[in-house]
Amino acid sequence: MESFIAKSDTGFIYISLGTVVVLDELPQTIKSMFFNAIRKFPNIQFLWKWDGKLKPSNEEMPKNLLIKNWFRQQDLFGMIKHKPFININ
């Protein structure tokens, strides 16, 4: 995680949609909109807490996005490069 974040001088953004949104059940068009928006900020690394079984394919996944089922938030928020925290519950 730290080596992924270190790729950016600008910082990183952490995305968590909580338990309200089941990412596996989102229509592909919505997932593509998220991925396209992330691609528009190539100088920022994105960490996305992805609850679910399905992961995006390598072809659709932006290079500046790291997806995991869990991130230790205390460690993330203590990092200097941290940008906005997006949490929808």
C-alpha positions in Angstrom: 0.0 0.0 0.0 2.7 2.5 0.9 4.7 1.8 -2.3 1.5 2.3 -4.3 0.9 5.7 -2.6 4.5 6.7 -3.0 4.1 6.7 -6.8 2.3 10.1 -6.5 3.8 13.4 -5.4 0.3 14.8 -5.2 -1.2 12.3 -2.7 -4.0 9.8 -2.6 -7.8 9.6 -2.1 -9.5 6.9 -0.1 -12.9 5.7 -1.3 -15.3 3.7 0.8 -18.9 3.3 0.0 -19.7 1.4 3.2 -22.2 -1.4 3.3 -25.0 0.6 1.7 -23.7 0.1 -1.8 -22.9 -3.5 -3.0 -20.3 -2.8 -5.6 -20.8 -6.2 -7.3 -24.4 -5.3 -8.0 -23.7 -1.9 -9.6 -24.4 -1.7 -13.3 -21.2 -1.9 -15.4 -22.0 1.7 -16.7 -21.8 3.1 -13.1 -18.5 1.2 -12.4 -17.1 2.5 -15.7 -18.0 6.1 -14.8 -16.1 5.7 -11.5 -13.1 4.3 -13.3 -13.1 6.9 -16.0 -13.3 9.7 -13.4 -10.3 8.2 -11.6 -8.3 8.0 -14.9 -8.8 11.8 -15.3 -6.5 12.3 -12.3 -3.4 10.3 -13.2 -1.3 12.2 -10.7 -3.4 11.1 -7.7 -3.4 7.5 -6.4 -6.8 6.1 -5.4 -7.5 3.5 -2.7 -10.9 1.9 -2.9 -12.4 -0.4 -0.2 -14.3 -2.8 -2.4 -16.8 -5.0 -0.6 -17.7 -7.9 -2.7 -16.5 -10.9 -4.6 -16.0 -9.5 -8.1 -13.0 -7.4 -9.0 -12.7 -5.3 -12.1 -10.7 -6.8 -14.9 -7.2 -5.5 -15.5 -8.3 -3.9 -18.8 -10.9 -1.7 -17.1 -8.9 -0.9 -13.9 -7.1 2.4 -13.9 -3.4 2.2 -13.2 -3.7 4.7 -10.3 -6.3 2.6 -8.5 -5.7 0.0 -5.8 -8.7 -2.1 -4.7 -8.8 -4.2 -1.5 -11.5 -5.6 0.8 -10.0 -3.8 3.7 -7.6 -0.9 4.5 -6.3 0.0 8.0 -7.9 3.5 8.1 -5.8 4.7 11.1 -2.6 4.2 9.0 -4.1 5.8 6.0 -5.3 9.0 7.7 -2.0 9.5 9.4 -0.2 9.7 6.1 0.8 13.2 4.9 -0.3 12.5 1.3 -3.9 11.9 2.3 -6.5 13.8 0.4 -10.3 13.8 0.8 -12.0 10.8 2.4 -15.1 9.6 0.6 -17.4 7.5 2.8 -21.0 6.9 2.0 -23.1 5.2 4.6 
